[in-house]
């Protein structure tokens, strides 16, 4: 099962490496990892997407809670939450490709981040399955370059630090 784990940590040097190392040392694969400062500059929130059964996820959460800089660990799939991914995708935007790209832009409600010469950079924002679907269609046209953020997520309930 896919789990989205939110980890609130002290915003200190080396915490990201420590958390990533915790996963790799135990042979757990991270499907997605995103980290950024919160509304409180002393804290960062990490969103870790990992697949595993309840036993594995419980182990992961216990290990994370042992890290001194970790303030809170929450498996968001156990409650209500909002998740988003961001991708920037560069494709050719000339000739017959232009009409195909315009169709994809309209159907997925994509934003154009930049048009330069014969290429367009599209901004894709949404849940993972939405991003995957749009990328699959853009792949048929020919993606020149692409970058993704990975999943970020917040719970809808409660408050925290």
N, C-alpha and C positions, 0 to 999 in steps of 0.2 A: 504494500500500500504506500502511496505517496504521502509524505508528511511535510508540512511547512512549519519549521521551528523558528520562533522569534527569540533572539537572545539579546537581552539588554546588558551591555558591558561598560566598564569604565573606559573612557576614551584615552587609552595609554598606548605608548609604543610597544609593539610586539604582541598585542592581544590577538589580532587577526591570525598571525602565524601560529600562536599557541592553540587556538581553536581549530584551525585547519589541521594542525599536527595531531591533535587529539583524534580526529576522524581517521586520518591516514594510518596512524599507529595501530588502530584497531581494525583496519581493513574495510572501513565503511566508505562507500563512494558518495561524494557530494555531487548531486545533479546540478545544483545552482547555489551560488553564494554571493550575496550582496551586502554591503555594509556602508553605513553613512551616519553622520552626526545627527542627533535628535534635537528636539526643541531646547534641551539642556546641553550646552556645549561640552560638559564634562562626561557625557554619555554618548555611546554609539549604539545603534541597533543593527544586529546582524540578522538576515533572513537566510536560513539554510534549508534547502529542499533536499530531502533524502528519502530513499525508498527502503522499506523494511517492515517486518512484522512488529507487533506491539512489544515483544520482548527486546528486540534490537533498539527500538525507539526509547524504551524505558532505560536501557543501558546508556544510550547516548545522552539522555537528559540527566541521568545521575552523574556521568562523567563531566558534563558541562557545569553542573552545579558545584563540582569540586574545585573548579578554577576560581582563584581568588578574585579576579576582576569581573567575574560574572555576577550580575545583580539579579537577573530573572530569566528563567527559561520557560517557554510556553509552546506547546504543540497546538498551532492555530486550527488545525483541521478538527479538533475536538469541540470547537465553538463556531461562532459566526465571525467571518473575517473578509477583508477585501484584499485581493492580490492583483498586481500588475507587473507586466514586463514592458521593456522598451527596446525597440530595435530601430536602427538606422540602416536602410538598404539602398544601395546605389544600383540603378539599372539604366540601360540605354533608353533614350527618350527621343527617338527619331523614326521616321517612316512608319511602317505598320506597327512597330513596337509602341509608338505613342498612343495609338487607339487602344491597344491591349492594356497598357499601363493605366490610362484614363479610366477604363472599365473597372480595373481592380481598385483604383482609388475611390471610385464612386461606390462600389459594392461593399468595401470594407471601411469606408469613411476615413481614409488615410489623409494625413497632412503632408504637404510638400514642404520639406525643410530647406531645399535648395535646388535650383535649376542652373546648370553650368554647361554651356555648349550642348553636347549631344546626350548628356546624362541628367538624371534627376535623383535626388536623395529623398527617400520617403521616410516618414516617421510613423512607426507602428506602435501603438500603445494599447494594451489590453491583457486579458488572461492568456496564459501560455498556449492554450489550444487555438485561440484567435491568431496569435502571432505565428504559430506553426502553420496554420492553414493559409494565411496570407503569404508567408515565405514560400510555401510549396507552389502556389500559383505564380509568384514572381520568379521562382527558379525555372519555370517553363519558358519564361521570356529570356532569362540569362542575367543572374546577379553578378555585378562587377565586384562589389565589395559589400561587406555587412559586418555590423557589430551589435551585440546584445548586452543588456545590463544583467540579465538574470532576474529572478523573481524578487519583488519586494512586497511586503504584506503587513497589515495592521489588523488587530482584533477590533470588532465593532463594539464590544462590551467592556465595561470596567475602565479603570484608570490605572496608570502606573507612574513610575518615577519621571 
